[in-house]
Amino acid sequence: MSWNPELYHKFQKERFAPFKDLMDLIVVRGGLKVLDLGCGTGELTQMVSELLPESQTLGIDSSPNMLKKAVEKKHIGLDFELCPIQEVSGSWDLIFSNAAIQWVDNHEELIPRLVSLLNPGGQIAIQLPANHNHPTQQLIAETAGEDPYKNALNNWRRKWSVLSILEYSELLYDSGVEDINVFEKIYPHILDDVNVIIEWLSGTALLPYFECLPEDLHHDFINSYRKKLQDLYTKKPVFFPYQRIFFSAKLPD
Ligand SMILES: C[S@@+](CC[C@H](N)C(=O)[O-])C[C@H]1O[C@@H](n2cnc3c(N)ncnc32)[C@H](O)[C@@H]1O
């Protein structure tokens, strides 16, 4: 998928609040080997590396565009690599991820595999968006289900891999971890109008549709989606509650 660092950063302030909540879950210890899954442009990888004294931190990401920005932050103890989350290996004292594993399928397989990469006493700490049932997301799928987009997409619509907090807690328990902490939180954003929602989602949830649709349909697709949003949100500003899942746990020492 073609990630755009500039567009992604437009909503940095809104995206920073959940990252702060994720950081609060991380147990600060010295000399850790740390892995950031889907590090993007590396700001958050750098902040975690600075939080943990004498750590060796590696950020991995599958987007060369995002990594190009991340590698500018490389220094002793902080490195970045092109690698898909599905292919990570090695052994780690902390595996964390902010807003990235929702792009990976089959969390039933992913979570136990990530736990299996932890050293004794190691921690996993993850934040992922869980807004897929929100009307703004449902209307993307609805637009994709109408012609000419349906035909151009061959009836494809994005399937979400995100599970419920109950399912994450069970997957963690079955993986043999302790200190399980799983919760959901709503971030209440107030945006000027539906165009801001479109701009926000153009940097994330709309990307798979842009990738699959021929370029000459992108503009029409957005206009069809905008009409549906305008029918839904008749007042300005627009209340855009954003639901996110957090989980953290550690392997016994
Ligand atoms: C929403 S951004 C989050 C970036 C960063 N963690 C942050 O919070 O700013 C999602 C990132 O996940 C990366 N990503 C998506 N699927 C991936 C995969 N299968 N393997 C590795 N990285 C992936 C994207 O390239 C993108 O940089």
The ligand as an SDF file (V2000), in Angstrom:
LIG
                    3D

 27 29  0  0  0  0  0  0  0  0999 V2000
   -1.0190    3.9830   10.8720 C   0  0  0  0  0  0  0  0  0  0  0  0
    0.6850    3.7660   10.5470 S   0  0  0  0  0  0  0  0  0  0  0  0
    1.3780    3.7400   12.1930 C   0  0  0  0  0  0  0  0  0  0  0  0
    2.8250    4.1090   12.1990 C   0  0  0  0  0  0  0  0  0  0  0  0
    3.4520    4.2610   13.5980 C   0  0  0  0  0  0  0  0  0  0  0  0
    3.3890    3.0490   14.3730 N   0  0  0  0  0  0  0  0  0  0  0  0
    2.7500    5.3880   14.3230 C   0  0  0  0  0  0  0  0  0  0  0  0
    2.0130    5.1220   15.2680 O   0  0  0  0  0  0  0  0  0  0  0  0
    2.9450    6.5450   13.9240 O   0  0  0  0  0  0  0  0  0  0  0  0
    0.7050    2.0540   10.1120 C   0  0  0  0  0  0  0  0  0  0  0  0
    2.0570    1.5560    9.6570 C   0  0  0  0  0  0  0  0  0  0  0  0
    2.0050    0.1410    9.5550 O   0  0  0  0  0  0  0  0  0  0  0  0
    2.7610   -0.2410    8.4220 C   0  0  0  0  0  0  0  0  0  0  0  0
    2.3060   -1.5670    8.0020 N   0  0  0  0  0  0  0  0  0  0  0  0
    1.1030   -1.9130    7.5070 C   0  0  0  0  0  0  0  0  0  0  0  0
    1.0610   -3.2270    7.2650 N   0  0  0  0  0  0  0  0  0  0  0  0
    2.2870   -3.7160    7.6010 C   0  0  0  0  0  0  0  0  0  0  0  0
    2.8620   -5.0090    7.5920 C   0  0  0  0  0  0  0  0  0  0  0  0
    2.1720   -6.0600    7.1800 N   0  0  0  0  0  0  0  0  0  0  0  0
    4.1410   -5.1440    8.0010 N   0  0  0  0  0  0  0  0  0  0  0  0
    4.8510   -4.0590    8.4260 C   0  0  0  0  0  0  0  0  0  0  0  0
    4.3440   -2.8240    8.4890 N   0  0  0  0  0  0  0  0  0  0  0  0
    3.0800   -2.6510    8.0720 C   0  0  0  0  0  0  0  0  0  0  0  0
    2.4970    0.8360    7.4000 C   0  0  0  0  0  0  0  0  0  0  0  0
    3.4790    0.8640    6.4100 O   0  0  0  0  0  0  0  0  0  0  0  0
    2.4770    2.0880    8.2670 C   0  0  0  0  0  0  0  0  0  0  0  0
    3.7470    2.6780    8.3740 O   0  0  0  0  0  0  0  0  0  0  0  0
  1  2  1  0
  2  3  1  0
  2 10  1  0
  3  4  1  0
  4  5  1  0
  5  6  1  0
  5  7  1  0
  7  8  2  0
  7  9  1  0
 10 11  1  0
 11 12  1  0
 11 26  1  0
 12 13  1  0
 13 14  1  0
 13 24  1  0
 14 15  1  0
 14 23  1  0
 15 16  2  0
 16 17  1  0
 17 18  1  0
 17 23  2  0
 18 19  1  0
 18 20  2  0
 20 21  1  0
 21 22  2  0
 22 23  1  0
 24 25  1  0
 24 26  1  0
 26 27  1  0
M  CHG  2   2   1   9  -1
M  END
$$$$
